[in-house]
């Protein structure tokens, strides 16, 4: 009887477990432990091979410059997921330098960088997907297809905010920006479209 009473009391005052903040990674990552990165670190995700980082549970990732898919044949992927999960990159952010790269921000995740580009060199490709309400990608200058191929998808209430946006602006580049779903937005004060296109249900503002 005493055991049963204690068990009931413990059950009555049980505190629900909370999911822990977490940064996980695998493959070709440099520096090798993203949890130690700071605002002065230059990060490579997929330098010569494949590398993946997942940021969730309200975790925060910091870097100065970041490069996804550095060399030909490489692939870098980063996923930022959930409310409070964020990546702050102080300066230059490139998705696909000579290789391929992808950034996905969903379910309330956040990303910030001063300068961002997708598909830096001819033959490279970079993709960014912002999905879900409160998911946001913020940058001062954004090139979708710098000299390679770039693809931006904003869906399901996601938001991209950038002062300057270029889509497929150079002769060797190609770029697409797709804004779809209720509440999805591309917010900019300057938009230039060259070898690219915008598919949107709501106009950039």
Residue, then its C-alpha position, 0 to 999 in steps of 0.5 A: x500500500x505504501x509503495x502504491x501511495x508513493x507511486x501515485x504521488x510521484x505520478x501526480x507531481x511528475x514533470x513532463x520531459x522537454x526536448x533538448x536543444x540539439x545540433x547533430x552532424x555527419x560527414x565532411x564538416x570543418x571545423x569538425x564540431x559545429x557546437x564549438x563554432x563562434x562568430x569568427x569561424x569559417x565553416x565548410x559543410x561538404x568541403x570535398x565530400x558530403x556533409x550534413x548538419x541539423x539544428x533543432x530543439x531551439x539550438x543556435x549555430x554561429x559562424x563568420x563565413x560558411x560554404x556548402x559544397x566547396x569542391x566539384x562533386x561535394x555536397x553540403x546540407x544544413x537543416x534548421x528546424x523548430x521554434x527558436x532554432x537558428x543559425x547566425x552567419x556574420x558575413x558571407x554564406x555560399x550554397x554551392x561553390x563548385x559543388x552542390x549545397x542545400x539549406x532548409x529552414x522549416x517549422x519556425x527556424x531562423x537563418x541570418x547572414x549579411x551576404x548570401x548566394x546560391x550557385x557561386x561558380x559555373x556548374x555549381x548549384x545551390x538551393x534554399x527552402x523556407x517552409x512554414x509559418x515563422x520560418x525566416x531567412x534574413x540577409x542584406x544581399x541575396x544572389x539566387x544563381x550567382x554564376x551557377x544555378x540557384x533555386x529558392x523556394x518559399x512555401x507554407x507561410x515562410x518568409x525571405x527578407x533581403x534588401x537586394x535580390x538578384x536572380x540569375x543575373x550573370x550570363x552563366x547563371x540561372x535562377x528561380x524563385x518560387x513563392x507559394x502558399x498562404x502567407x509566404x513572402x519574398x520581401x525586398x526593396x530591390x529586385x533584379x531578374x536576368x537569366x531567371x524567373x519568379x513563380x509566385x502567388x503573391x508579389x514581392x514587396 
